[in-house]
Amino acid sequence: MFPVRYIVCIFLLFLSISLGYAGSGNYAFAKVESCRGCSLNSLPDVKSFIFNDLPLYEDVEFKHIQGAKPELIFYDKNDEEIERLALSQLTREECNDLLLSKGFKKRPIKDEV
């Protein structure tokens, strides 16, 4: 049997494809809303994703909300919310895969001189 988190991730990917958003450029930007510590302290993968990986993505930002559980929110070009997904059940790798599957790209890494 597959672990529940894989089934959830596959379901979310299927849902976004069926809605016509995944990789189609319909997402203008995204935000992760979460507290900085409280609930994140029990979610080390999500915490690592937010503070280490998230800053590497174009058009994705972090918004601190005291006491909030981590959620990834997708917006269209009119700043309207399209989709909201809880990150609590995902691993760091799954969080990254989710952003990539939605068409978000990492910023190019510049060579330090």
Backbone hydrogen bonds, N-H to C=O, Kabsch-Sander energy under -0.5 kcal/mol:
donor,donor_aa,acceptor,acceptor_aa,energy
6,Y,3,P,-0.9
7,I,3,P,-1.5
8,V,4,V,-2.6
9,C,5,R,-2.3
10,I,6,Y,-2.6
11,F,7,I,-2.5
12,L,8,V,-2.7
13,L,9,C,-2.3
14,F,10,I,-2.7
15,L,11,F,-2.8
16,S,12,L,-2.3
17,I,13,L,-2.2
18,S,14,F,-2.6
19,L,15,L,-1.7
20,G,17,I,-1.1
21,Y,16,S,-2.2
22,A,16,S,-1.1
24,S,21,Y,-2.0
26,N,21,Y,-0.5
28,A,26,N,-0.6
28,A,75,Y,-2.6
29,F,75,Y,-1.2
30,A,59,D,-2.3
31,K,73,I,-2.4
32,V,61,E,-2.6
33,E,31,K,-0.6
33,E,71,E,-2.3
34,S,63,K,-1.8
35,C,68,A,-2.1
41,N,37,G,-3.3
42,S,39,S,-0.8
43,L,40,L,-2.0
47,K,43,L,-2.6
48,S,44,P,-2.2
49,F,45,D,-2.3
50,I,46,V,-2.6
51,F,47,K,-2.4
52,N,48,S,-2.3
53,D,48,S,-1.0
53,D,49,F,-0.9
54,L,49,F,-2.9
56,L,53,D,-2.1
57,Y,54,L,-1.8
58,E,105,K,-2.8
60,V,57,Y,-0.7
61,E,30,A,-1.9
63,K,32,V,-3.1
65,I,34,S,-2.1
68,A,65,I,-2.3
71,E,33,E,-2.2
72,L,85,L,-3.2
73,I,31,K,-3.4
73,I,71,E,-0.5
74,F,83,E,-2.9
75,Y,29,F,-2.7
76,D,80,E,-2.2
79,D,76,D,-1.9
82,I,74,F,-3.4
83,E,74,F,-1.3
85,L,72,L,-2.8
87,L,70,P,-2.4
88,S,70,P,-0.6
90,L,87,L,-2.0
95,C,91,T,-2.2
96,N,92,R,-2.1
97,D,93,E,-2.8
98,L,94,E,-2.3
99,L,95,C,-1.9
100,L,96,N,-2.4
101,S,97,D,-2.6
102,K,98,L,-1.2
103,G,100,L,-1.5
104,F,99,L,-2.1
107,R,56,L,-4.0
110,K,108,P,-0.6
